[in-house]
């Protein structure tokens, strides 16, 4: 998987440790949040946060970018479809749902990866939260 840029969508309390880790490791990352000021405060104002506007978001995507969605589970299907349309990899903090089954062939055709929280605890958000506590 040759990821060009990471698009992190949704910044809650468990996201800052993961975002800061990726930035510190030199990954190209774009942060997107419905309320940029809230996210900026959580990130100590050190990382630029884009207002989550779907059209603007889609215009920044390139093939093989990675979309990390920390949004509510009800929004992940829409972002999975955006990932397919733009040939991006997709990672979500929510558990797998059968509604994703019909997307499998499109991710395979695009040679992109789609990973959900696979029913494992601690999950992505829990790991980042524990990193924050540490």
C-alpha positions as CSV (number, residue, x, y, z in Angstrom):
1,X,0.0,0.0,0.0
2,X,1.7,3.2,-1.2
3,X,-0.2,6.0,0.6
4,X,0.5,9.4,-0.7
5,X,-1.4,11.4,1.9
6,X,-3.6,10.7,4.9
7,X,-6.9,12.5,5.2
8,X,-8.1,12.3,8.9
9,X,-11.8,13.0,9.1
10,X,-13.2,13.8,12.5
11,X,-11.2,14.8,15.5
12,X,-12.5,13.8,18.9
13,X,-10.8,13.3,22.2
14,X,-9.1,10.1,21.1
15,X,-7.7,11.4,17.8
16,X,-4.9,13.9,18.9
17,X,-2.3,11.2,19.9
18,X,-2.7,9.4,16.6
19,X,-2.6,12.6,14.5
20,X,0.5,14.0,16.4
21,X,2.2,10.6,16.1
22,X,1.7,10.6,12.3
23,X,2.8,14.2,12.0
24,X,5.9,13.5,14.1
25,X,6.8,10.6,11.8
26,X,6.7,12.8,8.8
27,X,3.5,11.6,7.1
28,X,1.6,14.0,4.9
29,X,-1.7,14.6,6.6
30,X,-4.8,16.7,6.1
31,X,-7.2,17.1,9.0
32,X,-10.9,17.6,8.4
33,X,-13.5,18.4,11.0
34,X,-17.0,19.7,11.1
35,X,-15.9,22.3,13.7
36,X,-12.3,23.3,12.9
37,X,-11.8,25.4,16.0
38,X,-12.8,22.5,18.3
39,X,-10.3,20.2,16.5
40,X,-7.6,22.9,16.5
41,X,-8.0,23.3,20.3
42,X,-7.6,19.5,20.8
43,X,-4.5,19.6,18.6
44,X,-3.0,22.6,20.6
45,X,-3.3,24.8,17.5
46,X,-0.2,23.2,16.1
47,X,-1.8,21.4,13.1
48,X,-4.0,23.1,10.4
49,X,-7.6,21.9,10.4
50,X,-9.8,22.1,7.4
51,X,-13.5,22.7,7.6
52,X,-15.2,19.5,6.5
53,X,-17.0,20.4,3.4
54,X,-17.6,17.3,1.3
55,X,-17.0,18.9,-2.1
56,X,-13.8,20.6,-0.9
57,X,-12.7,17.3,0.7
58,X,-13.3,15.3,-2.5
59,X,-11.3,17.9,-4.5
60,X,-8.2,17.2,-2.4
61,X,-8.3,13.4,-2.8
62,X,-5.8,11.6,-5.0
63,X,-5.6,7.9,-5.9
64,X,-3.9,5.9,-3.1
65,X,-4.6,8.5,-0.4
66,X,-5.8,7.1,2.9
67,X,-9.0,8.3,4.4
68,X,-9.2,7.7,8.2
69,X,-12.8,8.3,9.4
70,X,-13.3,8.9,13.1
71,X,-16.9,10.2,12.4
72,X,-20.0,8.5,13.6
73,X,-20.7,5.1,12.2
74,X,-23.7,6.4,10.3
75,X,-21.4,8.4,8.1
76,X,-18.9,5.7,7.1
77,X,-20.8,4.3,4.2
78,X,-20.8,7.6,2.4
79,X,-17.1,8.0,3.0
80,X,-16.5,4.5,1.8
81,X,-18.2,5.3,-1.4
82,X,-16.1,8.5,-1.8
83,X,-13.0,6.3,-1.2
84,X,-14.1,4.1,-4.1
85,X,-14.8,7.0,-6.4
86,X,-11.4,8.5,-5.8
87,X,-9.5,5.2,-5.6
88,X,-8.5,5.8,-2.0
89,X,-7.8,3.4,0.9
90,X,-10.3,3.6,3.8
91,X,-10.0,3.0,7.5
92,X,-12.8,3.4,10.0
93,X,-13.0,3.2,13.7
94,X,-16.4,1.5,13.6
95,X,-17.1,-2.2,13.6
96,X,-17.8,-4.0,10.3
97,X,-21.4,-3.9,9.1
98,X,-22.9,-6.2,6.4
99,X,-24.0,-3.0,4.5
100,X,-20.3,-2.8,3.4
101,X,-20.4,-6.2,1.6
102,X,-21.4,-4.9,-1.8
103,X,-18.4,-2.4,-1.7
104,X,-15.9,-5.2,-1.5
105,X,-15.6,-5.8,-5.3
106,X,-15.0,-2.1,-6.0
107,X,-12.2,-1.8,-3.4
108,X,-10.6,-5.0,-4.9
109,X,-11.0,-3.7,-8.4
110,X,-9.3,-0.4,-7.4
111,X,-6.6,-2.3,-5.5
112,X,-7.4,-0.3,-2.4
113,X,-7.8,-1.4,1.2
114,X,-10.9,-1.0,3.4
115,X,-10.4,-1.8,7.1
116,X,-13.1,-1.5,9.8
117,X,-12.7,-2.0,13.5
118,X,-12.7,-5.8,13.3
119,X,-14.5,-6.4,16.6
120,X,-11.2,-6.0,18.5
121,X,-11.0,-4.1,21.7
122,X,-9.1,-2.0,22.2
123,X,-9.8,-0.5,18.9
124,X,-8.0,2.3,17.0
125,X,-9.7,5.0,19.1
126,X,-9.0,3.2,22.3
127,X,-5.3,2.8,21.4
128,X,-5.0,6.5,20.6
129,X,-6.8,7.4,23.9
130,X,-4.4,5.2,25.8
131,X,-1.5,7.0,24.1
132,X,-3.0,10.3,25.1
133,X,-3.2,9.2,28.7
134,X,0.4,8.0,28.7
